[in-house]
């Protein structure tokens, strides 16, 4: 039976070839229009597709742009911010160098002017007072940002979008102490000031945005001001050696819920939203994706998020790089 089938198939093929004629020999490809490809064309297209797949990262928005240097100042929160912005930009193809722990505001801004830096994260209140030398008291964050932006643009800089979080000084008490004495705002401390010990860094006692301001704005004069190094205020609160302390609003310890920040309706401590400071030359050379990437990171940095990042590093001993990477992955900012 198999022999019969093979014989029949052979006959069918012979009839078919005869019908095709000499003009359609096996060595001549059929001419059926542009939709038909030769084996060579197909192989060439496959190789092209493969090459496009392999070189896809070359099409990231930062690819081929000039190298950019980011600086961060000399404390934990700045280390984290530098890593956040640097890693997010790197994921988008930008060639980033991170100048870690470069120093104070004065050192950082000088490096920006000298061309050693292209960008660094600053606090809008600090920018106004220490960079723009503007002593004005602002009623809201928008006013503070607008004033800082005017100065920046006039000096070859640009401030990108501010973060939702604002890191300023604040007065903290144990949550239990606040509930016991019905404390809501700083002014309420006047009811307990005769027995109140306040823990704060030494410079707080002589500052208009410190003890002097508490006295003139809120009418609060603690019975005792106890010098405390930054970072040790929470231990003093826990031990009971002080009942109130000068802290920062994004301290990692505040993520625990054990402490209460007293309201500051007069904005004695100002505004501390982070504004990435970038040279206008860098914005021009790096293209729109550069600012967009930075803004995308800033938009995720709420007060709760920044407190947790600070806690990850200062309390749980993560490195700033690892804490930043974990945060960016969780928010889809390393997908590049």
RODO-805336 format. One line per field, with one value per residue (C-alpha): residue number from 1; residue in three letters; y, z, x. Coordinates in steps of 0.02 Angstrom, whole numbers. Each point is the difference from the previous one (the first is absolute). Example, Ala and Ser with C-alpha at 12.3 -4.5 7.8 and 13.67 -1.06 7.14 Angstrom:
// residues 2
n: c(1; 2)
res: c(ALA; SER)
y: c(-225; 172)
z: c(390; -33)
x: c(615; 69)
//
This chain:
// residues 336
n: c(1; 2; 3; 4; 5; 6; 7; 8; 9; 10; 11; 12; 13; 14; 15; 16; 17; 18; 19; 20; 21; 22; 23; 24; 25; 26; 27; 28; 29; 30; 31; 32; 33; 34; 35; 36; 37; 38; 39; 40; 41; 42; 43; 44; 45; 46; 47; 48; 49; 50; 51; 52; 53; 54; 55; 56; 57; 58; 59; 60; 61; 62; 63; 64; 65; 66; 67; 68; 69; 70; 71; 72; 73; 74; 75; 76; 77; 78; 79; 80; 81; 82; 83; 84; 85; 86; 87; 88; 89; 90; 91; 92; 93; 94; 95; 96; 97; 98; 99; 100; 101; 102; 103; 104; 105; 106; 107; 108; 109; 110; 111; 112; 113; 114; 115; 116; 117; 118; 119; 120; 121; 122; 123; 124; 125; 126; 127; 128; 129; 130; 131; 132; 133; 134; 135; 136; 137; 138; 139; 140; 141; 142; 143; 144; 145; 146; 147; 148; 149; 150; 151; 152; 153; 154; 155; 156; 157; 158; 159; 160; 161; 162; 163; 164; 165; 166; 167; 168; 169; 170; 171; 172; 173; 174; 175; 176; 177; 178; 179; 180; 181; 182; 183; 184; 185; 186; 187; 188; 189; 190; 191; 192; 193; 194; 195; 196; 197; 198; 199; 200; 201; 202; 203; 204; 205; 206; 207; 208; 209; 210; 211; 212; 213; 214; 215; 216; 217; 218; 219; 220; 221; 222; 223; 224; 225; 226; 227; 228; 229; 230; 231; 232; 233; 234; 235; 236; 237; 238; 239; 240; 241; 242; 243; 244; 245; 246; 247; 248; 249; 250; 251; 252; 253; 254; 255; 256; 257; 258; 259; 260; 261; 262; 263; 264; 265; 266; 267; 268; 269; 270; 271; 272; 273; 274; 275; 276; 277; 278; 279; 280; 281; 282; 283; 284; 285; 286; 287; 288; 289; 290; 291; 292; 293; 294; 295; 296; 297; 298; 299; 300; 301; 302; 303; 304; 305; 306; 307; 308; 309; 310; 311; 312; 313; 314; 315; 316; 317; 318; 319; 320; 321; 322; 323; 324; 325; 326; 327; 328; 329; 330; 331; 332; 333; 334; 335; 336)
res: c(UNK; UNK; UNK; UNK; UNK; UNK; UNK; UNK; UNK; UNK; UNK; UNK; UNK; UNK; UNK; UNK; UNK; UNK; UNK; UNK; UNK; UNK; UNK; UNK; UNK; UNK; UNK; UNK; UNK; UNK; UNK; UNK; UNK; UNK; UNK; UNK; UNK; UNK; UNK; UNK; UNK; UNK; UNK; UNK; UNK; UNK; UNK; UNK; UNK; UNK; UNK; UNK; UNK; UNK; UNK; UNK; UNK; UNK; UNK; UNK; UNK; UNK; UNK; UNK; UNK; UNK; UNK; UNK; UNK; UNK; UNK; UNK; UNK; UNK; UNK; UNK; UNK; UNK; UNK; UNK; UNK; UNK; UNK; UNK; UNK; UNK; UNK; UNK; UNK; UNK; UNK; UNK; UNK; UNK; UNK; UNK; UNK; UNK; UNK; UNK; UNK; UNK; UNK; UNK; UNK; UNK; UNK; UNK; UNK; UNK; UNK; UNK; UNK; UNK; UNK; UNK; UNK; UNK; UNK; UNK; UNK; UNK; UNK; UNK; UNK; UNK; UNK; UNK; UNK; UNK; UNK; UNK; UNK; UNK; UNK; UNK; UNK; UNK; UNK; UNK; UNK; UNK; UNK; UNK; UNK; UNK; UNK; UNK; UNK; UNK; UNK; UNK; UNK; UNK; UNK; UNK; UNK; UNK; UNK; UNK; UNK; UNK; UNK; UNK; UNK; UNK; UNK; UNK; UNK; UNK; UNK; UNK; UNK; UNK; UNK; UNK; UNK; UNK; UNK; UNK; UNK; UNK; UNK; UNK; UNK; UNK; UNK; UNK; UNK; UNK; UNK; UNK; UNK; UNK; UNK; UNK; UNK; UNK; UNK; UNK; UNK; UNK; UNK; UNK; UNK; UNK; UNK; UNK; UNK; UNK; UNK; UNK; UNK; UNK; UNK; UNK; UNK; UNK; UNK; UNK; UNK; UNK; UNK; UNK; UNK; UNK; UNK; UNK; UNK; UNK; UNK; UNK; UNK; UNK; UNK; UNK; UNK; UNK; UNK; UNK; UNK; UNK; UNK; UNK; UNK; UNK; UNK; UNK; UNK; UNK; UNK; UNK; UNK; UNK; UNK; UNK; UNK; UNK; UNK; UNK; UNK; UNK; UNK; UNK; UNK; UNK; UNK; UNK; UNK; UNK; UNK; UNK; UNK; UNK; UNK; UNK; UNK; UNK; UNK; UNK; UNK; UNK; UNK; UNK; UNK; UNK; UNK; UNK; UNK; UNK; UNK; UNK; UNK; UNK; UNK; UNK; UNK; UNK; UNK; UNK; UNK; UNK; UNK; UNK; UNK; UNK; UNK; UNK; UNK; UNK; UNK; UNK; UNK; UNK; UNK; UNK; UNK; UNK; UNK; UNK; UNK; UNK; UNK; UNK; UNK; UNK; UNK; UNK; UNK; UNK; UNK; UNK; UNK; UNK; UNK; UNK)
y: c(0; 124; -32; 42; 163; 52; -39; 103; 148; -7; 5; 149; 98; -36; 64; 157; 41; -25; 122; 132; 5; 46; 179; -64; -119; -49; 121; 151; 70; 32; 183; 31; 184; 90; -112; -144; -5; -104; -104; 130; 142; -95; -35; 182; 60; -124; 61; 182; -38; -91; 148; 120; -108; -11; 188; 56; 81; 123; 81; 46; 190; 31; -102; 106; 152; 85; -70; 84; 20; 4; 59; -34; 91; -69; -93; -156; 72; 81; -163; -85; 138; -8; -187; 16; 126; -81; -176; 57; 98; -144; -115; 119; -10; 158; -11; 55; 30; 25; 114; -64; 100; 151; 116; 146; 114; 122; -136; -77; 163; 47; -167; 35; 169; -73; -132; -145; -40; 4; -28; -22; -12; 153; 56; 149; 92; -27; 56; 163; 40; -72; 9; 145; 94; 36; 24; 19; -101; -89; -42; -157; -122; 68; 174; -73; -102; 146; 112; -134; -34; 183; 5; -166; 51; 165; -95; -134; -131; -80; -78; -154; -46; -3; -159; -24; -20; 149; -29; 136; 14; -48; -23; -178; -78; -178; -43; -51; 168; 95; -95; 22; 189; 26; 72; 41; 144; 83; 136; -133; -25; 163; -100; -113; 114; 21; -183; -18; -56; 21; -98; 83; 28; 142; 123; -16; 109; 156; -18; 99; -163; -87; 46; 188; -29; -114; 138; 143; -92; -124; 71; -160; 9; -172; -11; -82; -24; -153; -12; -160; -57; -30; -178; -18; 99; -155; -90; 151; -3; -185; 17; 146; 117; 119; 15; 84; 0; 87; -129; -8; -39; -146; -86; -188; -16; 86; -149; -99; 96; 24; 188; 148; 154; 160; 109; 156; 107; 157; -97; 50; -136; 47; -117; -142; -81; -70; 87; -81; 141; -25; 108; 65; -66; -176; 11; 52; -132; -145; 23; -2; -180; 56; 119; -117; -143; 108; 69; -178; -45; 160; -28; -161; 76; 31; 34; -180; -66; 107; -47; -184; 22; 89; -138; -134; 78; 74; -131; -159; 24; -11; 92; 156; -88; -154; 102; 106; -152; -85; 158; 28; -181; 9; 155; -63; 126; -124; -78; 85)
z: c(0; 43; -171; -85; 97; -40; -184; -3; 84; -125; -144; 77; 20; -181; -64; 106; -61; -180; 25; 70; -158; -26; 63; 178; 23; 173; -14; -28; 150; -25; -33; 112; 44; 145; 135; -51; 70; -54; 126; -4; 34; 143; 78; -19; 83; 143; 30; -1; 125; 110; -6; 47; 149; 58; -14; 77; 153; -121; -17; 184; 12; 87; -119; -82; 110; 84; 171; 148; 178; 149; 172; 169; 162; 161; 90; -19; -87; -132; -28; -34; -116; -100; -23; -46; -138; -59; -15; -86; -129; -29; -33; -140; -83; 69; 46; 182; 125; 181; 103; 172; 160; -90; 147; 60; -104; -27; -63; -110; -83; -33; -86; -105; -53; -39; -114; 112; 26; -115; 133; 186; 113; 111; 120; -60; 166; 2; -181; 40; 157; -35; -190; -50; 163; 12; 182; -44; 96; -119; 36; -106; -94; -171; 44; 67; -159; -116; 87; -9; -183; -47; 77; -79; -177; 18; 44; -135; 104; 3; 142; -46; 81; 190; 98; 95; 162; 95; 116; 132; 186; 108; 183; 51; 158; 46; -65; 176; 71; -134; 36; 189; -14; -149; -109; -182; -48; 61; 88; 113; 83; 93; 116; 55; -24; 186; 7; -180; -49; -186; -85; -150; -85; 78; -143; 24; 157; -92; -162; -60; -80; 165; 181; -32; -126; 117; 129; -115; -113; 119; 172; 57; 115; 63; 178; -64; -168; -2; -137; -100; -150; -158; 3; 190; 31; -10; 133; 112; -27; 36; 159; 62; 18; -118; -36; -170; -131; -158; -139; -190; -81; -103; 137; -14; 183; -39; -106; 162; 55; 176; -21; -36; -98; 64; -131; -59; -77; -7; -102; 121; -74; -180; -150; -39; -161; -101; -166; -117; -55; -179; -112; -152; -108; 64; -32; -179; -36; 88; -83; 71; 65; 127; 93; -23; 84; 148; 18; -2; 150; 94; -21; 102; 148; 127; 183; 46; -140; 51; 183; -47; -112; 141; 120; -121; 4; 175; 99; -104; -68; -186; -114; -85; -168; 52; 80; -157; -115; 102; -6; -187; -40; 106; -96; -174; -25; -48; -143; -127)
x: c(0; 140; 80; -165; -15; 179; -31; -158; 87; 143; -122; -91; 163; 49; -168; 16; 176; -54; -144; 118; 105; 180; -28; -27; 143; 59; 146; -114; -94; -185; -47; -148; 28; 87; -77; 113; 178; 146; 93; 140; -121; -79; 169; 51; -161; 22; 177; -60; -138; 125; 119; -140; -46; 180; 32; -166; 86; 83; -171; -16; -23; 165; 107; 133; -31; 149; 51; -84; 65; -118; 55; -79; 32; 70; -140; -106; -152; 110; 94; -167; -60; 160; -21; -184; 30; 162; -69; -160; 99; 120; -148; -51; 170; 82; 184; -3; 140; -51; 112; -45; 10; 67; -31; -105; -111; 143; 116; -134; -55; 180; 28; -155; 68; 171; -74; 47; -185; -150; -133; -29; -154; -31; -136; -100; 16; 188; 13; -89; 99; 173; 13; -113; 33; -187; -55; -184; -130; -118; -181; -7; 110; -48; 64; 161; 26; -39; 127; 133; -36; 18; 172; 50; -49; 92; 158; 2; -91; -170; -98; -99; -165; 1; -31; -164; 98; 69; 146; 13; 29; -149; -42; -37; -67; -39; -173; -50; 59; -95; -160; 19; 18; -117; 137; -35; 112; 160; -100; -78; 170; -30; -115; 142; 150; 34; 52; 57; 174; 35; 139; 82; 168; 100; -33; -188; 3; 59; -98; -151; -57; 30; -27; -9; -137; -95; 2; -50; -122; -81; 38; 88; 152; 54; 62; 159; 85; 111; 133; -21; 100; -100; -63; -1; -160; -109; 100; -22; -188; -9; 103; -106; 149; -94; -185; 16; 137; 54; -3; -17; -167; 69; 100; -11; -49; -165; -53; -24; -154; 70; 20; -112; 52; -80; -85; 91; -138; 108; 130; 137; 110; -37; -10; 119; -62; 145; 31; 128; 117; 61; 107; -92; 143; -31; -187; 34; 130; -88; -170; -178; 9; 131; -116; -148; 93; 51; -177; -69; 108; -40; -187; 9; 91; -136; 37; -41; 111; 148; -17; 2; 152; 93; -53; 63; 173; 17; -95; 2; 177; -36; 119; -72; 26; -99; -139; -15; -1; -136; -107; 23; -41; -157; -58; 44; 140; 136; -98; 115)
//
